[in-house]
Amino acid sequence: MLRVGLTGGIGAGKSEVSRLLVGHGAVLIDSDRIAREVVEPGTPGLAAVAEEFGPGILAPDGTLDRPALGAIVFADPDRLAALNAIVHPLVRDRSAELEKAAGPDSVVVHDVPLLTENGLAPLYDLVIVVDAAPETQLDRLVRLRGMTEADARARMAAQATREQRRAVADLVIDNDGPVEELVARVREVWAELSRRTAAKG
């Protein structure tokens, strides 16, 4: 098994790269998706979050009221740490379960947005960074996601710098060009991942 960490700045195109890698045969473990799953209604995760933060973080239908929780944790680093202490172990355990089910010859791609920020690069056999120029990121966030320019710049500024991400990369996928170039680059990267998996086996 080859364990790959995949990361990239907001608007760099990481989701598209994930999709292309899955098309080649990768097993995708999406930490953001798992983080949502572990606090769905009826889960021990949601019960623990409600116990920690009070019933005000629950919507009338019993789901997690993300804006209400966000208003608490993003204004207070200690409260954010308390939330992470609940959610991160659950995400880690679920990721390990999914990885175990993947099989010994698999290329397992962990999609981890904050891989660089949280110093997680050593956990993987190699790290792929999807990279785009800041002006490309900004254009995509405003044009495709409907963000205001101020919001987009704030989100970008809250993440690791381009240089910090590239410093932890074993492979970089540049994604400033047309989609055809991205498809070709991902095909090259997949060939390299397959070669490394065979070498490990």
C-alpha positions as CSV (number, residue, x, y, z in Angstrom):
1,M,0.0,0.0,0.0
2,L,1.2,3.5,-0.8
3,R,-0.1,6.2,1.5
4,V,-0.3,9.6,-0.2
5,G,-1.1,12.9,1.4
6,L,-2.8,15.3,-1.0
7,T,-3.1,19.0,-0.2
8,G,-3.3,22.4,-1.8
9,G,-4.5,25.9,-1.2
10,I,-8.2,26.9,-1.5
11,G,-9.1,27.2,-5.1
12,A,-6.0,25.4,-6.3
13,G,-8.0,22.5,-7.7
14,K,-7.4,19.7,-5.2
15,S,-10.9,18.3,-5.5
16,E,-10.5,17.9,-9.3
17,V,-7.1,16.2,-8.8
18,S,-8.8,13.8,-6.3
19,R,-11.5,13.0,-8.8
20,L,-8.9,12.3,-11.5
21,L,-6.8,10.1,-9.2
22,V,-9.9,8.1,-8.3
23,G,-10.6,7.6,-12.0
24,H,-7.1,6.0,-12.3
25,G,-7.9,3.6,-9.4
26,A,-6.8,5.5,-6.2
27,V,-8.8,4.9,-3.0
28,L,-9.8,8.4,-1.7
29,I,-10.1,9.2,2.0
30,D,-11.5,12.7,2.3
31,S,-10.9,14.1,5.8
32,D,-13.4,16.9,5.3
33,R,-16.1,14.5,4.3
34,I,-15.3,12.2,7.3
35,A,-15.3,15.2,9.6
36,R,-18.9,15.8,8.6
37,E,-19.8,12.1,8.9
38,V,-18.6,11.8,12.5
39,V,-20.9,14.6,13.7
40,E,-24.1,13.5,11.8
41,P,-27.3,13.1,13.9
42,G,-27.2,10.0,16.2
43,T,-23.4,9.7,16.3
44,P,-21.3,9.7,19.5
45,G,-19.4,12.6,17.9
46,L,-22.4,14.9,17.7
47,A,-23.4,14.0,21.2
48,A,-19.9,14.9,22.5
49,V,-19.9,18.2,20.6
50,A,-23.4,19.1,22.0
51,E,-22.2,18.2,25.5
52,E,-19.1,20.4,25.2
53,F,-20.7,23.4,23.5
54,G,-24.4,23.2,24.6
55,P,-27.7,22.6,22.8
56,G,-27.4,26.0,21.0
57,I,-25.1,24.4,18.4
58,L,-27.9,22.0,17.3
59,A,-30.4,23.1,14.5
60,P,-34.1,22.4,15.1
61,D,-33.9,19.2,13.1
62,G,-31.1,17.8,15.3
63,T,-28.2,18.4,12.9
64,L,-25.1,20.4,13.7
65,D,-25.6,24.1,13.2
66,R,-22.3,24.8,11.6
67,P,-22.5,28.6,11.6
68,A,-23.5,28.7,15.3
69,L,-20.5,26.4,16.2
70,G,-18.2,28.4,13.9
71,A,-19.1,31.6,15.6
72,I,-17.9,30.1,18.9
73,V,-14.8,28.3,17.8
74,F,-13.3,30.7,15.3
75,A,-13.3,33.5,17.8
76,D,-11.6,31.5,20.5
77,P,-8.5,29.3,20.0
78,D,-9.2,27.4,23.2
79,R,-12.7,26.5,22.1
80,L,-11.4,25.5,18.7
81,A,-8.9,23.2,20.4
82,A,-11.7,21.6,22.4
83,L,-13.7,20.9,19.2
84,N,-10.6,19.5,17.5
85,A,-10.0,17.2,20.5
86,I,-13.4,15.7,19.9
87,V,-13.4,15.5,16.1
88,H,-9.8,14.7,15.2
89,P,-9.5,11.3,16.9
90,L,-12.9,10.3,15.4
91,V,-11.6,11.3,11.9
92,R,-8.3,9.5,12.5
93,D,-10.0,6.3,13.5
94,R,-12.5,6.3,10.6
95,S,-9.6,7.1,8.2
96,A,-7.7,4.1,9.5
97,E,-10.7,1.9,9.1
98,L,-11.1,2.9,5.5
99,E,-7.4,2.5,4.8
100,K,-7.4,-1.0,6.3
101,A,-10.3,-1.9,4.0
102,A,-8.4,-0.7,0.9
103,G,-6.2,-3.7,0.4
104,P,-2.4,-4.2,0.4
105,D,-1.8,-3.1,-3.2
106,S,-3.8,0.1,-3.1
107,V,-2.8,3.7,-3.7
108,V,-4.6,5.4,-0.8
109,V,-4.9,9.1,-1.3
110,H,-5.7,11.1,1.9
111,D,-7.2,14.5,0.9
112,V,-6.1,16.7,3.8
113,P,-6.6,20.5,3.3
114,L,-4.6,21.5,6.4
115,L,-1.8,18.9,5.9
116,T,0.9,21.6,5.8
117,E,-0.5,23.8,8.6
118,N,-0.8,20.8,11.0
119,G,2.6,19.3,10.2
120,L,1.2,16.0,8.9
121,A,3.6,15.4,6.0
122,P,5.6,12.8,7.9
123,L,2.5,10.6,8.2
124,Y,2.5,9.7,4.5
125,D,4.8,7.8,2.1
126,L,4.7,10.9,-0.1
127,V,3.0,14.2,-0.3
128,I,1.4,15.7,-3.4
129,V,0.7,19.4,-3.5
130,V,-1.8,20.9,-6.0
131,D,-0.4,24.4,-6.7
132,A,-1.8,27.4,-8.4
133,A,-0.7,31.1,-8.5
134,P,-2.5,33.3,-5.9
135,E,-4.2,35.2,-8.7
136,T,-5.5,32.0,-10.2
137,Q,-6.9,30.9,-6.8
138,L,-8.5,34.3,-6.3
139,D,-10.1,34.3,-9.7
140,R,-11.6,30.8,-9.1
141,L,-12.9,31.6,-5.7
142,V,-14.6,34.8,-6.9
143,R,-15.8,33.6,-10.3
144,L,-16.6,29.9,-9.6
145,R,-17.5,29.9,-5.9
146,G,-19.2,33.3,-5.7
147,M,-17.0,34.7,-2.9
148,T,-16.3,38.4,-2.5
149,E,-12.7,39.3,-3.2
150,A,-12.2,40.3,0.5
151,D,-13.6,36.9,1.7
152,A,-11.4,35.0,-0.8
153,R,-8.3,36.9,0.2
154,A,-9.0,36.3,3.9
155,R,-9.5,32.6,3.4
156,M,-6.3,32.4,1.4
157,A,-4.3,34.4,4.0
158,A,-5.5,32.0,6.8
159,Q,-3.8,29.0,5.1
160,A,-0.2,28.1,4.7
161,T,1.8,30.0,2.1
162,R,2.5,28.6,-1.3
163,E,6.2,28.3,-0.3
164,Q,5.3,26.4,2.9
165,R,3.2,23.9,0.9
166,R,5.7,23.4,-1.8
167,A,8.4,22.8,0.9
168,V,6.6,19.6,2.1
169,A,5.8,18.3,-1.4
170,D,7.4,15.2,-2.9
171,L,5.4,15.8,-6.1
172,V,3.8,19.1,-7.3
173,I,0.9,19.3,-9.7
174,D,0.8,22.8,-11.2
175,N,-2.8,23.8,-12.0
176,D,-2.7,27.2,-13.5
177,G,-3.4,26.0,-17.1
178,P,-6.3,24.4,-18.9
179,V,-7.9,21.2,-17.7
180,E,-6.3,19.2,-20.5
181,E,-2.9,20.0,-19.0
182,L,-4.1,18.9,-15.5
183,V,-5.4,15.6,-16.9
184,A,-2.0,14.9,-18.5
185,R,-0.1,15.9,-15.4
186,V,-2.3,13.7,-13.2
187,R,-1.7,10.8,-15.6
188,E,2.1,11.3,-15.1
189,V,1.7,11.4,-11.4
190,W,-0.4,8.2,-11.4
191,A,2.3,6.4,-13.3
192,E,4.8,7.5,-10.7
193,L,2.5,6.4,-7.8
194,S,2.0,3.0,-9.5
195,R,5.7,2.6,-9.9
196,R,6.3,3.4,-6.2
197,T,3.6,1.0,-5.1
198,A,5.1,-1.8,-7.1
199,A,8.5,-1.1,-5.7
200,K,7.1,-1.2,-2.1
201,G,5.3,-4.5,-2.8
